[in-house]
């Protein structure tokens, strides 16, 4: 079980807002903490994991929840 520290819910928003908000959020978090990002925009489900990895964070999972919703778990480095 992953200990989620913060949740960023950007459902209902389209790019680039989910990507930008997730970048801002991880800057405020401490190393070792886990961020849960909830999205319902397919492009965000692809772009956010790529962005988090490029920033050096660990992508724990990208899990589809329902028809058009994803949960992205990122461990802050």
N, C-alpha and C positions, 0 to 999 in steps of 0.2 A: 504494500500500500504506500502510495506517495503522499507525503505531507505537503499539501498545497498551502502556500503562504498567502498568495494574493490571487484574485480572479479579475480578469479584464473581459468584460462582456461587450463585444462590439457587433453583436447581432443587429441586423437592420441597417448596417452601415456598409458602404461600398468603398473600394480602393480610391484614393490612397489612405483613407482615414484609419482603417484597422491596422495597417502596416505602420503608419506614423505613430499611432497611440501605443502600439506594442513596443516600439523602440523607446519612446519616452518612459514607459512603465519600467522596463528593465534597468534603465539608468538609475532609478530610484530604489532599486532592490539590492540586497546584499548577496555576496557570493554564497552559494549553497542553497539559497531559497528557490522554491518552485513556483512558477507562474502558470496559471491555467488561463488560456485564452479561448473564448467562445466566439465562433464566427458562423455566419450562414451565407457568406458570399464565396462561391467556389474558388475564385482567383485568390482571395485572401488565404484560403486553406492551403494553397500552393506557395504563395509568396512569403507568408510569415515564417514558416519553417526554414526556408532558404535564407531569409534575412537573419533569423536568430543564429543559425549556424555560421553565417558570414561574420557575425559580431563576436563569435567565439563561445557562444552558449551551447549547452548540451540539449539536443532535442530528445525528449523522453518518448513522446508518442504523438501521433496525429490519428485521432479516432473519429470515424463518422458516427454521428448520433442522429438517427432518424433520416428523413429524406434529404434534407439540405442543411445540416448543421454539423459542425465539427468541433472537437475539443482538442486543443493543442497544449501539451505540457512541456515546459521549458525549464531546465535547471540553470540558474544564473552562475556564471563563472567569475 
